[in-house]
Amino acid sequence: MGMVYANIELINSDEIGLYRRGIISKEEIKKEKVKALVDRGSYMLCINEHIKSQLDLKVYEIREAVLTDGTIRNFEIVGPVDIKFENRSTTCRAMVLPGKSEVLLGSIPLEDMDVVIDTKSQTLKVNPESPYMAMTYLK
């Protein structure tokens, strides 16, 4: 299977809350449309330093992560971030990769949005078994 990319929108979740409380206008909510590599091997959403800065995301903690070459490095965990894809959305934290690293859409947000990888067309799609609303399995 080749690489699968998806166009997603990332939004500062804290600012959505400020908008809902009438503190800022809808236009003031920081958001960014990005092309993300769909990566089931990655656990969470991974963004780069530029996106962290653009969305003005706050650091929650520093976490160790093992890279594909086996090295272990420390990375910032920021958020909260809303992710939107087609008629799906989720809220999560993100790991910040250095520089202008590629955005990775990992298994946790993919599962929460109930989306599937169509291997034939090499695209990310809304789960055809639940096209109008995300399905969550509790068992």
N, C-alpha and C positions, 0 to 999 in steps of 0.2 A: 504494500500500500504506500502510495506517495504521501506527500505532505498535504494537509488540509488546512485551509485558512478560512476565517469567518470575519465579516465586518461587524463589529460590535460598538456599542457606545458605553463609555465609562463616565460615571457621574459621581461627584462628591456627595455622599449620602447625608453628611451633616448639614449641608446646605439645603437639601430637600426638606429636612426638618425645620430649618430656619424659614424657608418659604411657607411651609404649612402653618407656622406660627405667625406669619405676617411680618417677619423681621426683614426679609429681603424680597425682592421681586423675582419672578420666574426667570427673567433674563439674566439675573445675577448668579444663578446656579452654574458652577463650573462643570463643564462636560467636554469630552473629547471623543471623536469618532476615530477608531483605529482598526487596523487589520491585524488579527491575532492568529498565531499558529495554534491550531487545536492539538493539544498534547495530553493525551490520557496518561502518559508517563509522568507528567507533572501533577503534583497534588493540588495546587491552588492557582489562583490568578497570579501571574508574574508580570509586572510592569517595569518600565525603566525610570531612571532619575528624572528625565524630562517630563514624563507624564505625571509623576509624583508632584513635581513643581507646578505644572500647569493646573492640576486639580487642587493644589494646596492641601495635600493629605497629611495628616498627623501621624507620627511614629508611635506605635503601641509598644513594640519590643524589638529586641535583636534576637534572631534565631539562626542556628547553624543549619546548613543544607549541604548535601552531598551533590556535587556536580557530576555530569556524565563521565568525566575523566577520573572520577574517584576522589578528587580533592574536596576538602571541607572548608567552607567559608562562612563568614557571618553576613547576614543580610537584614535590612530593616523590614519590619512588618508594619504596613500602614493601612489606613482606612478610616471609616468604612467606605466601600465603593459599591455603587449600584452598577450592575452590568445589564445591558439591554441587547437582546438579539431577537429580531422579528417580533413575535407576540409574547416573548418570554423575558423574564427578568429575575435577578437574584441580587442579594446583598452579601458582600464578603470582605475579608481583608485581603491585602495583596503583598507579595514579596517584591522588594525593589532590587532589580538587577542593575549592574553598572552601565553608565553611559547611555547609548541609544540602543540597548539590547532589544531584541524582538519581544513583543508581547506574547505571553503564553497563556492560553485558556485551559486550565487544568481540570482534573476529574471532578473535584468538589463542585465548582460552579456548573459544569456540564450536567452532572447528575441532578442538581437542584433545579436547573431550567428544563429538565426532561427533553433533551435534544439528542439526536443520534448522528453518527457519521455515516453518510451514504458512500460506501466504498466504490460503487460503480461510477458515480459522478464526481467523487472526490470533494464532496461538499458537506457542510454541517446543515442539518435540517431539523425542524420541529418534529418530534416523535409523531409519526402518522397514526399511531394507536390512540393518541390523545392530542388532536390537532388544535383544540380551542383553549385548553387549559392544561398547565403542567400537572403531571401525576407524580405523587410521591408514594413510595412504598415504605410502610412502617414495620414490616416484619423482616 
